[in-house]
C-alpha cells in the first residue's frame, strides 16, 4: 500500500469518527508504516494552512491546543506551524512572524514510541479539523496586501522605557516604589499615545486600526477579561472576550495596542502577587481561603483598576487641535469593531461572593501601579 493510502485509511478511521477505538486503529496503521511519516506531516501542514484561511493565527492555534489537549500536542502544533511557514514562504507581517518564532516545537527524538506519537498526532489533527471560523483580523488581506496586515514600525524608544519601568514595578517588593514606577509608566503611555496621534495628523496618515487577540487564561478568566477590557478602554481601544477559546480581541491603533498588552500583562502579574500575599495573611489569621476568595479578589481588583484607569485617562490634557484627530480615531475603532463583531452579548461575573476577597482585591488595586497620570507639559 502507498504511504498516501496508509494515511487515508488512518484518517478515515480516526478523524471522521471520534471513538477511542477508531483512534487506536488509525494510530496502529501509522505506527506500522514509518514511510508514511512525511505524508502525515504534509497533511498536518495543510490542516494548519486551512486554519489560517478560517481566521486563526499561530498564537491562537497553540493556545487552543494547550487548552483542549496538552503541552505535547502544543509542541507538535508548533512544529507544524514552523514547517508550514517555511513551505508557504509568504510574508505575513511582523506580528505574524513573531508568533511563529515563539511557538513551541517538538523534536523527533522526543516522540517516544511510534504508537503514542501517532495517537498524539491524530488527536491534534482531530482538533485542527474541527476549528470553527473566527473573525478575520487582517482586513488588508482582502485588498491584496499580505495576510499578516500592515508591517509594524520598529518599537520606539518610548515603549522600551515603558516596558523597563513596568518590569521594575513588578519586581520590587516595596509598594511605594512600584506605584512611583508605574505612575511614570502611565505618564509615558499617555504621552506616547498623544505623540503618535499628532504624528499621524501631521503626516496625513490614513492607516486604520489594527486588531490583536490576547490570551485570557484560566483560572478566573471572567475577572481577567474584565481587567483587560478596562485597560483597553483607558487606552482608546475596545475589547471583546471569547470565553470558549480563551482570548479577547482588542481593536485599536498600533501604538495603543502596544500599551494595552504591556499594561495588562503588568497588572496581571501584580494582581497575582498581591493575591498570594493576601491569602498568606488570611491563613496566618486562621481563616481558610477558597476559590471564591480568589475569584472575588480578582473581580474587585479588575473593577477598581478600571475606575482608576478611567479617572487617569480623563486627566490627560489634550490640545484643541488634536481633538478632531482623536475623535476620528475613536470612530474608526468603533467601525472596525462593528465589522468584526456585529453582535455581542454581555455576561455577569460569577462566584463573586466573598467579602474578604473583594475588600482585599480593592486594597490591592489601590496600592497597585495605577493612579492619576501626571499632567503633560
C-alpha positions in Angstrom: 0.0 0.0 0.0 1.3 3.5 -0.8 2.1 5.9 2.1 -0.8 8.1 0.9 -3.1 5.1 1.2 -1.9 4.4 4.7 -2.6 8.0 5.8 -6.0 8.0 4.0 -7.0 4.8 5.8 -5.8 6.2 9.2 -7.7 9.4 8.6 -10.9 7.7 7.6 -10.7 5.7 10.8 -9.6 8.3 13.3 -10.5 11.8 12.1 -14.1 11.3 10.9 -15.2 9.1 13.7 -14.4 10.3 17.2 -14.5 7.0 19.0 -11.4 5.9 21.0 -11.3 2.5 19.2 -11.2 4.2 15.8 -8.3 6.4 17.1 -6.4 3.4 18.1 -7.0 1.8 14.7 -5.7 4.8 12.9 -2.6 5.1 15.2 -1.8 1.4 14.7 -1.9 1.9 10.9 0.5 4.8 11.1 2.8 3.2 13.6 3.2 0.2 11.4 4.3 2.3 8.4 7.3 4.6 9.1 7.3 5.6 5.4 4.0 7.4 5.9 5.5 10.0 8.3 6.4 12.5 5.6 2.9 12.4 4.1 1.4 12.6 7.6 3.3 15.7 8.3 2.4 17.3 5.0 -1.3 16.7 5.7 -0.8 18.4 9.0 0.7 21.4 7.4 -2.4 21.5 5.2 -4.7 21.5 8.3 -2.7 24.4 9.7 -3.0 26.4 6.4 -6.7 25.7 6.4 -6.9 27.2 10.0 -5.3 30.4 8.7 -8.0 30.6 6.0 -10.6 30.4 8.8 -9.2 33.4 10.6 -6.9 31.7 13.1 -3.3 32.9 13.8 -0.3 30.9 15.2 -0.7 32.0 18.8 -4.4 31.2 18.6 -3.8 27.7 17.5 -1.2 26.9 20.1 -3.5 28.5 22.8 -6.5 26.3 21.9 -4.4 23.2 21.6 -3.0 23.8 25.1 -6.5 24.4 26.4 -8.1 21.3 24.8 -5.2 18.9 24.8 -1.7 19.3 26.5 1.8 20.6 26.0 2.9 17.6 24.0 0.2 18.4 21.4 1.1 22.1 21.5 4.7 21.3 20.6 3.5 19.1 17.7 1.3 22.0 16.6 4.3 24.4 16.8 6.4 22.2 14.7 3.7 22.0 12.0 3.3 25.8 12.1 7.0 26.3 11.6 7.1 23.8 8.8 4.1 25.3 7.1 5.6 28.8 7.3 8.8 27.6 5.5 6.8 25.8 2.8 4.4 28.7 2.4 7.1 31.4 2.0 4.7 34.3 2.1 5.4 37.5 4.0 2.5 37.7 6.6 3.7 40.7 8.6 5.9 41.3 11.7 3.2 40.3 14.2 2.6 37.0 12.5 6.3 36.2 12.2 6.8 37.0 15.9 4.1 34.5 16.7 5.7 31.8 14.5 9.0 32.4 16.2 7.5 32.0 19.7 5.6 28.7 19.1 7.0 25.6 21.0 8.3 22.8 18.9 8.8 19.0 19.2 11.9 17.2 18.1 11.6 13.7 16.6 13.9 12.3 19.4 11.2 13.3 22.0 8.4 11.4 20.3 8.6 8.2 22.3 7.1 5.0 20.8 5.5 5.2 17.4 2.0 4.3 18.5 2.0 7.0 21.2 3.3 9.5 18.7 0.8 8.6 16.1 -2.0 8.8 18.6 -1.0 12.3 19.7 -0.8 13.5 16.0 -4.2 12.1 15.2 -5.7 13.8 18.4 -4.1 17.1 17.2 -5.5 16.7 13.7 -9.0 16.0 15.1 -8.9 19.3 16.9 -7.4 21.2 13.9 -10.0 19.8 11.6 -12.9 21.0 13.8 -11.7 24.5 14.5 -14.6 26.9 13.6 -14.1 30.1 11.6 -13.0 33.2 13.6 -13.4 36.9 12.8 -10.7 37.7 10.3 -8.3 40.3 11.9 -6.4 41.0 8.7 -8.5 43.4 6.7 -5.6 44.1 4.4 -5.6 40.6 3.1 -8.9 41.2 1.3 -7.4 44.1 -0.5 -4.5 42.2 -1.9 -2.0 43.0 0.8 -0.1 40.4 2.8 -2.4 38.4 5.0 -0.4 39.4 8.1 -1.7 43.0 7.8 0.4 46.1 7.8 4.0 46.0 8.9 4.5 47.4 12.4 7.0 50.1 12.9 10.1 49.2 14.9 9.4 49.5 18.6 10.0 53.1 19.7 12.4 54.1 22.4 9.4 55.3 24.5 7.9 51.8 24.5 11.2 50.4 25.6 11.3 52.8 28.5 7.7 51.9 29.4 8.5 48.2 29.3 11.5 48.6 31.6 9.6 50.7 34.1 6.8 48.1 34.4 9.3 45.3 34.8 10.9 47.1 37.7 7.5 47.8 39.2 6.6 44.1 39.0 10.0 43.1 40.6 10.1 45.4 43.5 8.9 44.3 46.9 8.1 47.9 48.0 4.6 49.1 47.2 5.6 52.8 47.2 8.3 52.2 44.7 6.0 50.1 42.5 3.4 52.8 42.4 6.0 55.5 41.6 7.5 53.4 38.7 4.0 52.6 37.4 2.8 56.2 37.6 5.8 57.2 35.4 4.9 54.4 33.0 1.3 55.6 32.8 2.6 59.1 32.1 4.8 57.9 29.3 1.9 55.8 27.8 -0.3 58.8 27.7 2.4 60.9 26.1 3.2 58.2 23.6 -0.4 57.9 22.5 -0.8 61.6 22.1 2.5 61.9 20.2 1.5 59.1 17.8 -1.8 60.8 17.1 0.0 64.1 16.4 2.5 62.4 14.1 -0.4 60.7 12.2 -2.2 64.0 11.8 0.8 65.9 10.6 1.8 63.2 8.1 -1.8 62.7 7.0 -1.5 59.0 7.7 -4.6 57.1 6.7 -3.9 53.7 8.2 -6.9 52.3 10.1 -7.0 50.5 13.4 -5.5 47.0 13.9 -6.8 44.1 15.9 -5.0 41.6 18.1 -6.0 38.6 20.2 -4.7 38.5 23.7 -4.9 35.3 25.7 -7.2 35.2 28.8 -6.1 32.1 30.6 -7.7 30.1 33.3 -8.4 30.2 36.2 -10.7 33.1 36.9 -11.0 34.1 33.2 -14.0 36.3 33.7 -12.2 38.6 36.1 -9.1 38.7 33.9 -11.3 39.6 30.9 -12.8 42.5 32.8 -9.3 43.7 33.7 -8.3 43.6 30.0 -11.4 45.4 29.0 -10.7 48.2 31.5 -7.1 48.5 30.2 -8.3 48.6 26.6 -10.9 51.3 27.3 -8.4 53.5 29.0 -6.1 53.3 26.1 -8.6 54.2 23.3 -9.2 50.5 22.4 -12.1 48.2 22.6 -12.2 44.5 23.6 -14.5 41.5 23.1 -14.0 38.3 25.1 -14.3 34.9 23.5 -14.9 32.6 26.5 -14.9 29.4 24.5 -11.4 29.8 23.1 -9.8 31.8 25.9 -8.9 35.1 24.3 -10.1 38.7 23.9 -9.9 40.5 20.6 -8.7 44.1 21.1 -9.2 46.7 18.4 -7.2 49.9 18.3 -4.4 51.8 16.7 -1.0 50.1 16.8 0.7 52.3 19.5 -2.3 51.9 21.8 -2.4 48.2 21.3 1.2 48.0 22.4 0.3 49.9 25.6 -2.7 47.6 26.3 -0.5 44.5 26.0 2.2 46.0 28.2 -0.2 47.3 30.9 -2.5 44.3 31.1 0.4 41.9 31.5 2.0 44.0 34.2 -1.3 44.4 36.1 -1.9 40.7 35.9 1.5 39.9 37.4 0.9 42.4 40.2 -2.6 41.1 40.9 -1.3 37.5 41.2 1.4 38.6 43.6 -0.9 40.7 45.7 -3.5 37.8 45.9 -0.8 35.4 47.1 0.2 37.8 49.9 -3.4 38.4 50.8 -4.1 34.6 51.1 -1.0 34.2 53.2 -2.2 36.9 55.6 -5.6 35.3 55.8 -4.1 31.9 56.6 -1.9 33.4 59.3 -5.1 34.7 60.9 -6.6 31.2 60.9 -9.0 31.7 58.1 -9.2 29.4 55.1 -9.2 30.9 51.7 -11.1 29.4 48.8 -11.6 29.6 45.1 -14.4 32.1 45.9 -12.0 34.3 47.7 -9.6 34.4 44.7 -12.5 35.0 42.3 -13.8 37.8 44.4 -10.3 39.3 44.9 -9.6 39.4 41.1 -13.1 40.7 40.3 -12.6 43.6 42.8 -9.1 44.2 41.6 -10.3 44.5 38.0 -13.3 46.7 38.9 -11.2 49.1 41.0 -8.3 49.3 38.4 -10.9 50.1 35.8 -12.2 53.0 37.9 -8.8 54.4 38.4 -7.7 54.0 34.8 -10.8 55.8 33.6 -10.1 58.7 36.0 -6.5 58.7 34.9 -7.4 58.9 31.3 -9.8 61.8 31.9 -7.0 63.8 33.5 -4.7 63.8 30.4 -4.9 67.2 28.8 -5.4 67.3 25.0 -4.9 70.3 22.8 -7.9 71.5 20.8 -6.1 70.9 17.6 -5.8 67.2 18.4 -9.5 66.7 19.4 -10.7 66.0 15.8 -7.9 63.5 15.3 -8.8 61.6 18.5 -12.5 61.7 17.6 -11.9 60.3 14.1 -9.7 57.6 15.6 -12.5 56.6 18.1 -15.0 56.4 15.2 -12.6 54.3 13.2 -12.1 51.9 16.1 -15.9 51.7 16.6 -16.5 50.9 12.9 -13.8 48.2 12.8 -15.3 46.7 16.0 -18.8 46.7 14.5 -17.5 45.0 11.3 -15.7 42.3 13.3 -18.5 41.8 15.9 -21.9 42.9 14.6 -23.5 41.1 17.5 -22.1 40.8 21.1 -23.6 39.8 24.4 -22.9 40.7 28.0 -22.3 38.4 30.9 -22.2 38.8 34.6 -19.3 37.8 36.8 -20.0 34.5 38.6 -18.8 33.4 42.0 -18.2 36.9 43.4 -19.5 36.4 47.0 -16.5 36.5 49.3 -16.5 39.9 51.2 -12.9 39.5 52.4 -11.7 38.7 48.9 -13.5 41.7 47.5 -12.0 44.0 50.2 -8.5 42.6 49.7 -8.7 42.9 45.9 -9.9 46.6 46.2 -7.0 47.4 48.5 -4.5 45.7 46.2 -5.8 47.7 43.2 -5.4 50.9 45.2 -1.8 50.0 46.0 -1.0 48.9 42.5 0.6 50.7 39.6 -2.4 52.8 38.6 -3.0 56.3 39.7 -3.9 59.6 38.1 -1.5 60.4 35.3 0.6 63.5 35.7 -0.4 66.4 33.5 1.6 66.5 30.4 3.8 69.6 29.9 
